[in-house]
């Protein structure tokens, strides 16, 4: 059964759907749940089994929350793209008692389930609502930095694009950490194990039959394959699989791959977390916000959180694993007295451990909003409204691609460019992107209380090399959009037009936004500014690890959801070995 607006769909015998509905539809009693499934085409016996599972999950999690224990073996903070994986892998040991804490709520929301309206999640209650400080490099603008505040984290509110990262990204992590297990060879083993790729067979690089469904854009808008042809016409090779051999070479263009299944978002939570929520050893708390860690000397003994209107302390007999993301993980560390000694004292925080790298090395991909063309005839967007992307080098001497323009099947402008240019609704875009920025930012706490939050100096485009690369990305996007191959879809170019020199640079500064891929602020490494080691242990602190995008020494050259899954899987391997 499938409907036109990509709402929930079903398929008989689909075990993942069964687990998903069991976790998500607890608001229905067994009879109501049974009726929904039978009307969707399931046999009575199958529907009845799924209904029983749904009721069991609801009852299990309610009972576990109402009988919250004073201590668990492991506490995982944050149910995002890494945290869901870590919790799943820990809970696979039936002897381990695991508490997963999420500040947001349920992912049973239309804007989560429907991948075509993902942008409606931005600045909604599902978004933490972070904003960077104003910066001269982007003409005094304060760029928004959305992050998921919901079960599934960013994987529940993002554009559902599946990009694994370039070979050189992971080999760079291995060099920085001194551990070959972070390198491409081992990461490729993980991808082959967890993937269920619905595309061209490639036994060397792709997996089949694993947990994680991914597929090439299904029945795409014709403007997407036209862009593949257009890119080829300007010298960029095309690939049927953008996550295969292409991610080991100089780049290329192809149809995007999505975490969309039967028209619905297939988030990390749906893949990893929902199927294990009926277990007695995994408690998932929503609406619970961790303020700080509890320490005894140099050992973390648990967490302090606000839940159901009260501040509570929960112990961890083995370890706490922070998976709260590149803004909240360093914030929790700093408000716990772990960070730069001088900065903590200035904020009125008692220093538990001097670790100056906490909050440094902030990185994000920069996305230009955008290059836009008017359609001769309106063509509605399909799937996630972003079905084609390319990776290419702004300078052939680079080790890997630093540009990732993404085609967007709606007009993509921001608060400046949308006013500067008259943009019609029947339009499509190519958003030029920079995925290997040189600029680095930092976070600092605003005060001693967790409620005071953080100051985010993102420093976008402060390095002149970033502006130069983005100018080239705009030029490349215009060359593709104005090519003969795209003529069928172009009535006229809306923006930016044939700008040059300082005018084009100023356009880029005004148009700069981000991909919402914040990483790097608890960097993995071996020098004095590294926050975690190769085992993701916080340096100088016992019983504490960080496993999320904040540990990336350098951001991957593409969408960061799947690299965060890899971080979660590596954390699972490390904890299992320990």
C-alpha positions in Angstrom: 0.0 0.0 0.0 1.4 3.4 -1.0 -0.1 6.9 -1.0 0.8 10.0 -2.9 2.3 12.1 -0.1 4.8 9.5 1.1 3.1 8.9 4.4 3.4 5.6 6.2 3.4 2.5 3.9 3.4 -1.2 4.7 4.6 -4.4 3.2 3.6 -7.8 4.4 6.3 -9.9 6.1 8.6 -6.9 6.5 10.3 -7.5 9.8 11.8 -4.0 10.0 8.4 -2.4 9.6 7.1 -4.7 12.3 9.8 -3.6 14.7 9.3 0.0 13.7 5.6 0.1 14.3 6.1 -1.8 17.5 8.3 1.0 18.8 6.4 3.9 17.3 2.7 3.2 17.6 2.4 2.6 21.3 -0.4 5.2 21.5 -2.7 2.5 19.9 -4.1 -0.3 22.0 -3.9 -3.8 20.6 -7.3 -3.7 18.9 -6.6 -0.3 17.3 -3.2 -1.4 16.1 -4.6 -4.6 14.7 -7.2 -2.7 12.7 -4.5 -0.4 11.2 -2.4 -3.3 10.0 -5.3 -5.4 8.7 -6.6 -2.5 6.7 -3.0 -2.0 5.3 -3.1 -5.5 3.8 -1.5 -7.7 6.5 -3.0 -11.1 7.2 -4.8 -11.3 10.5 -2.2 -13.6 12.0 0.7 -11.4 11.0 -1.1 -8.2 12.1 -2.0 -9.9 15.5 1.6 -10.8 16.1 2.8 -7.3 15.3 0.1 -5.8 17.5 1.2 -8.0 20.4 4.8 -6.8 19.9 3.7 -3.1 19.8 1.8 -3.5 23.1 4.7 -5.4 24.6 7.2 -2.6 23.6 4.9 0.1 25.0 4.4 -1.7 28.3 8.1 -2.6 28.6 9.4 0.9 28.2 6.7 2.4 30.4 7.5 -0.1 33.1 11.2 0.5 32.8 10.9 4.2 33.0 8.5 4.1 35.9 10.9 1.8 37.8 14.0 3.9 36.9 17.0 2.4 38.7 19.6 4.3 40.7 22.4 2.8 38.6 23.0 1.0 35.3 26.1 -0.7 33.8 26.2 1.8 30.9 24.6 5.1 30.3 24.5 6.4 26.7 23.7 10.1 26.4 21.9 10.9 23.1 19.8 8.7 20.8 21.2 10.1 17.5 23.1 8.5 14.6 25.8 7.2 16.9 24.0 6.8 20.1 21.3 4.4 18.7 24.1 2.2 17.4 26.0 2.2 20.7 22.9 1.4 22.7 21.9 -1.5 20.3 25.4 -3.0 20.5 25.6 -2.8 24.3 22.1 -4.2 24.7 23.0 -7.3 22.6 24.7 -8.5 25.8 21.7 -9.6 27.9 23.7 -9.3 31.1 24.3 -5.6 30.5 21.9 -3.0 31.9 21.8 -0.1 29.5 20.2 3.4 29.9 19.8 5.5 26.8 18.9 9.1 27.5 17.4 11.4 24.8 16.4 15.0 25.3 13.9 15.0 22.5 10.7 12.9 22.1 9.3 10.3 19.8 10.1 10.1 16.1 6.6 9.1 15.3 6.0 12.5 13.6 4.8 13.1 10.0 7.8 15.4 9.2 10.1 12.5 10.2 8.3 9.7 8.5 7.8 11.7 5.2 11.3 12.3 3.7 9.9 14.8 1.2 9.2 17.5 3.9 12.4 17.1 5.9 13.1 20.8 5.7 10.0 21.5 7.9 11.9 20.1 10.8 14.4 23.0 10.8 13.7 25.4 13.7 10.8 23.2 14.8 10.6 21.5 18.3 12.6 18.6 16.7 15.6 21.0 16.4 17.9 22.2 19.2 17.8 25.6 17.6 21.5 26.5 17.8 22.9 29.6 16.1 26.5 30.6 15.4 27.8 34.0 16.4 27.7 36.7 13.7 30.8 36.6 11.5 32.3 39.2 9.2 33.3 36.4 6.7 29.6 35.9 6.0 28.8 39.6 6.0 27.8 39.8 9.6 25.2 37.0 9.4 24.5 34.5 12.2 24.1 31.1 10.6 21.7 28.6 12.0 23.0 25.2 13.1 20.2 22.7 13.3 20.7 19.5 15.2 18.1 16.8 15.8 16.3 16.8 19.2 14.3 13.6 18.7 14.8 9.9 18.8 17.2 9.3 15.9 18.8 12.7 16.1 19.9 14.1 12.8 19.0 10.9 11.0 15.3 11.7 11.8 15.3 15.2 10.5 17.9 15.3 7.7 17.6 14.9 4.0 17.9 11.1 4.1 21.0 11.1 1.9 23.3 8.1 2.2 27.0 9.0 1.7 29.7 6.8 3.2 32.7 9.1 2.9 35.9 9.0 0.9 38.7 6.5 1.4 41.1 9.2 2.4 38.8 10.4 5.1 39.1 7.2 7.1 42.7 6.7 6.4 43.2 10.2 7.8 41.4 9.3 11.0 43.7 6.2 11.3 46.8 8.4 11.0 45.5 10.9 13.5 44.5 8.2 16.0 47.5 5.9 15.4 45.0 3.0 15.1 44.6 1.2 11.7 41.1 0.0 12.8 39.8 3.6 12.0 41.2 3.2 8.4 39.3 2.6 5.2 40.0 -1.1 5.1 38.3 -1.9 8.4 35.6 0.7 7.9 34.8 -1.0 4.6 34.4 -4.3 6.5 31.8 -2.6 8.7 29.9 -1.1 5.8 29.7 -4.5 4.0 28.4 -6.1 7.2 25.7 -3.5 8.0 24.5 -2.6 4.5 21.5 -3.8 2.6 22.2 -1.9 -0.6 19.6 -2.1 -3.3 21.8 -1.2 -6.3 24.5 -2.6 -8.6 26.3 -5.6 -7.1 29.9 -4.9 -5.9 31.1 -7.6 -3.5 34.3 -5.8 -2.9 32.7 -2.5 -1.6 29.0 -3.0 -1.0 26.9 -5.1 1.4 23.7 -7.0 0.9 21.4 -8.4 3.6 22.6 -6.2 6.5 20.6 -4.0 8.8 20.8 -0.7 6.9 18.6 -0.3 3.8 19.8 2.1 1.2 18.7 2.6 -2.4 19.4 4.8 -5.4 16.8 7.5 -5.8 13.6 5.7 -6.8 11.7 7.0 -9.9 13.5 10.3 -9.8 12.4 13.6 -11.2 13.8 13.8 -14.8 15.9 16.8 -13.8 18.1 14.5 -11.7 19.4 12.1 -14.4 19.7 15.2 -16.7 22.2 16.6 -14.2 24.3 13.4 -14.4 24.5 13.8 -18.1 25.2 17.5 -17.8 28.1 16.9 -15.4 29.5 14.4 -17.8 29.3 17.0 -20.6 31.7 19.3 -18.6 34.2 16.5 -17.8 32.9 14.9 -14.6 32.4 11.1 -15.0 29.1 9.5 -14.1 28.8 6.5 -11.7 25.9 4.2 -11.1 27.0 3.9 -7.4 28.3 7.0 -5.8 29.4 5.1 -2.7 31.5 2.5 -4.5 34.7 2.9 -6.5 33.8 6.6 -6.9 34.7 7.2 -3.2 38.2 5.9 -3.8 39.1 8.2 -6.6 39.0 11.8 -7.8 35.2 12.1 -7.8 32.2 11.9 -10.1 28.4 12.4 -10.4 25.4 10.1 -9.9 21.9 9.8 -8.6 21.8 10.2 -4.8 21.4 7.2 -2.5 18.7 7.5 0.2 17.7 6.0 3.5 14.1 5.8 2.2 12.2 2.5 2.2 8.7 2.1 0.7 8.4 5.9 0.7 9.3 6.4 4.3 12.4 7.6 6.1 14.5 4.7 7.3 16.4 6.4 10.1 19.2 5.1 12.3 16.6 4.8 15.1 14.4 2.6 13.0 17.3 0.4 11.9 19.1 0.0 15.2 17.0 1.1 18.2 13.3 0.2 17.5 13.9 -3.6 17.1 15.5 -3.9 20.6 13.1 -1.7 22.6 11.2 -4.7 23.9 14.3 -6.0 25.7 14.3 -5.9 29.5 17.9 -4.7 29.7 17.4 -1.5 27.6 15.7 1.5 29.1 15.0 4.4 26.7 14.2 7.7 28.3 12.8 10.6 26.3 12.5 14.2 27.4 15.5 13.8 29.6 18.2 16.4 29.3 21.7 15.7 30.8 23.2 18.8 32.4 26.5 17.4 33.7 28.5 14.4 34.7 29.1 13.2 38.2 32.7 12.6 39.1 34.7 11.1 41.9 38.1 12.4 41.5 39.1 11.6 37.9 36.4 9.0 37.4 32.9 9.5 36.0 30.3 7.8 38.2 27.1 8.8 36.5 25.1 11.7 35.2 22.8 14.5 36.4 19.7 15.0 34.3 16.4 16.9 34.2 13.5 14.5 33.7 9.8 14.9 34.4 10.4 18.3 36.0 13.0 17.1 38.5 16.8 16.9 38.7 18.0 13.4 39.2 21.3 11.6 39.5 21.8 8.2 37.9 24.9 6.1 38.4 27.0 4.1 35.9 28.9 1.2 37.3 30.9 0.7 34.1 30.9 3.7 31.7 29.1 6.7 30.4 29.3 7.2 26.7 28.5 10.7 25.4 26.7 10.6 22.0 25.1 14.0 22.3 26.6 15.5 19.2 29.3 18.1 18.4 27.6 20.9 20.4 26.1 19.1 23.4 28.9 16.6 24.0 31.6 19.3 24.6 29.0 21.4 26.5 28.3 18.5 28.9 32.1 18.1 29.4 32.7 21.7 30.1 29.8 22.1 32.5 31.2 19.0 34.3 34.6 20.8 34.8 36.4 19.1 31.9 37.9 21.5 29.5 40.3 24.5 29.2 41.1 25.5 32.8 41.3 29.2 32.1 37.9 29.3 30.2 36.2 27.1 32.9 37.3 29.4 35.7 36.2 32.5 33.8 32.7 30.9 33.6 32.7 30.1 37.3 33.0 26.3 36.8 35.1 24.2 39.2 37.9 22.6 37.2 37.9 18.8 37.5 40.3 18.2 34.7 42.3 20.5 32.3 41.6 19.3 28.8 42.2 22.3 26.5 40.9 20.7 23.3 37.3 20.5 24.4 35.2 22.7 22.2 37.9 23.4 19.7 38.2 22.1 16.0 34.5 22.9 15.2 33.8 22.1 11.5 30.8 22.1 9.2 30.2 21.8 5.5 29.3 25.1 3.9 26.3 25.1 1.4 25.5 28.0 -0.9 21.9 29.0 -1.3 22.1 28.8 -4.2 22.1 28.6 -8.0 18.5 28.6 -9.2 16.8 28.1 -12.5 13.1 28.6 -13.4 11.3 25.6 -14.9 9.5 26.0 -18.2 6.9 23.8 -16.7 6.7 23.0 -13.0 7.8 19.5 -12.0 7.0 18.4 -8.4 9.9 17.1 -6.3 10.2 13.4 -5.6 11.7 11.3 -2.8 13.6 13.8 -0.6 13.7 16.5 -3.3 17.5 16.0 -3.6 18.2 13.2 -6.0 21.5 14.0 -7.6 24.9 15.0 -6.3 28.5 15.2 -7.4 31.9 15.2 -5.8 34.8 17.1 -7.5 38.0 18.9 -6.7 38.3 22.7 -6.9 42.0 22.1 -7.4 43.3 18.9 -9.1 46.2 18.8 -6.7 43.9 18.0 -3.7 44.0 14.4 -2.2 40.2 14.1 -2.5 37.1 16.0 -3.7 36.4 19.2 -1.7 33.2 20.2 -3.6 29.8 18.6 -3.3 27.1 20.5 -5.2 23.6 19.0 -4.6 20.7 19.4 -6.9 17.6 20.5 -5.0 14.2 20.2 -6.8 12.8 23.3 -5.3 14.1 26.9 -5.2 16.8 27.0 -2.5 17.5 30.5 -1.2 18.2 32.1 2.2 17.2 35.2 4.0 19.5 37.4 1.9 19.5 35.8 -1.6 15.7 35.3 -1.4 15.2 39.0 -1.1 18.0 40.0 -3.5 16.5 37.9 -6.3 12.9 37.4 -7.2 12.6 33.6 -7.0 9.5 32.0 -8.6 8.0 28.9 -6.9 8.4 26.7 -10.0 12.2 26.5 -9.9 15.0 24.1 -9.1 18.5 24.6 -7.7 22.0 23.4 -7.6 23.4 24.2 -4.1 27.2 24.5 -4.4 28.9 22.9 -1.4 32.3 22.8 0.3 33.0 19.6 2.1 36.7 19.9 3.1 36.8 23.3 4.8 40.0 24.7 6.1 38.3 27.1 8.6 38.0 25.9 12.2 35.7 27.2 14.9 35.2 26.7 18.7 32.7 26.5 21.4 32.8 28.0 24.9 30.2 27.9 27.7 28.3 31.1 28.5 28.1 30.4 32.3 28.3 27.9 35.1 24.8 26.5 34.6 24.0 24.1 31.8 21.0 26.3 31.1 23.4 29.1 30.1 24.3 27.2 26.9 27.3 27.7 24.7 28.8 30.4 22.5 29.5 29.0 19.0 32.1 30.8 16.9 31.8 28.8 13.7 34.3 30.9 11.8 32.8 29.9 8.4 34.9 31.1 5.4 37.6 32.7 7.6 40.3 30.8 5.7 40.6 32.4 2.2 41.0 29.0 0.7 37.3 28.2 1.6 36.0 31.2 -0.2 38.1 30.4 -3.3 36.8 26.8 -3.4 33.2 27.9 -3.0 33.5 30.4 -5.8 34.7 27.6 -8.0 31.8 25.5 -6.8 29.4 28.2 -7.9 31.1 28.5 -11.3 30.9 24.7 -11.8 27.2 24.6 -10.7 26.3 27.3 -13.2 28.3 25.6 -16.0 26.3 22.4 -15.4 22.9 24.2 -14.9 23.3 26.2 -18.1 24.6 23.3 -20.2 22.8 21.9 -23.3 21.8 18.8 -21.3 19.7 20.9 -18.9 18.0 23.1 -21.4 14.8 21.2 -21.3 14.4 22.2 -17.7 15.5 25.8 -17.9 13.3 28.8 -18.8 15.8 31.2 -17.4 18.6 31.4 -14.8 17.4 33.2 -11.7 20.6 33.5 -9.7 23.4 34.3 -9.4 23.9 35.1 -13.1 27.3 35.9 -14.7 28.9 37.5 -11.6 32.7 37.8 -11.4 35.4 38.8 -9.0 34.3 40.6 -5.8 30.7 40.6 -6.8 30.7 36.8 -6.9 32.6 36.6 -3.6 30.1 38.8 -2.0 27.3 36.6 -3.3 28.9 33.6 -1.8 29.3 35.3 1.6 25.6 36.3 1.5 24.4 32.9 0.3 26.5 30.8 2.6 24.6 28.4 4.9 25.5 25.0 6.1 24.7 21.3 5.5 24.0 21.0 9.2 26.9 18.6 9.6 28.5 19.9 12.8 31.5 17.8 13.9 35.0 17.9 15.4 34.7 19.4 18.9 36.0 16.4 20.9 38.7 15.5 18.5 40.3 12.0 18.4 44.1 12.1 18.3 47.4 11.9 20.2 48.5 15.5 20.7 47.7 17.8 23.6 44.6 19.2 22.0 43.1 15.8 21.4 40.0 15.1 23.6 39.7 11.3 23.1 42.1 8.5 22.2 41.7 5.8 19.6 39.5 3.9 22.0 37.3 7.0 22.4 38.3 7.4 26.1 38.3 10.9 27.3 42.0 11.6 28.0 42.7 11.7 31.8 39.2 10.6 32.8 38.1 7.1 33.7 34.7 5.6 32.9 33.9 8.1 30.1 34.0 7.9 26.4 32.7 10.1 23.5 31.3 8.4 20.4 29.6 10.8 17.9 30.6 13.3 15.2 32.5 15.4 17.7 35.4 12.9 17.6 36.2 13.4 13.9 39.7 14.9 13.5 38.6 16.1 10.1 35.1 16.2 8.7 34.3 13.6 6.0 33.9 14.7 2.4 30.2 14.2 2.3 27.0 13.8 4.4 28.0 12.8 7.9 25.1 10.5 9.0 26.8 7.2 7.9 30.2 8.2 9.2 28.5 8.7 12.6 27.0 5.2 12.3 30.6 4.0 11.7 31.7 5.8 14.9 28.9 4.0 16.8 29.8 0.7 15.3 33.5 1.2 16.2 32.4 2.1 19.8 30.5 -1.2 19.9 33.5 -3.1 18.7 35.7 -1.5 21.3 33.4 -2.0 24.2 32.8 -5.6 23.2 36.5 -6.2 23.1 36.9 -4.6 26.5 
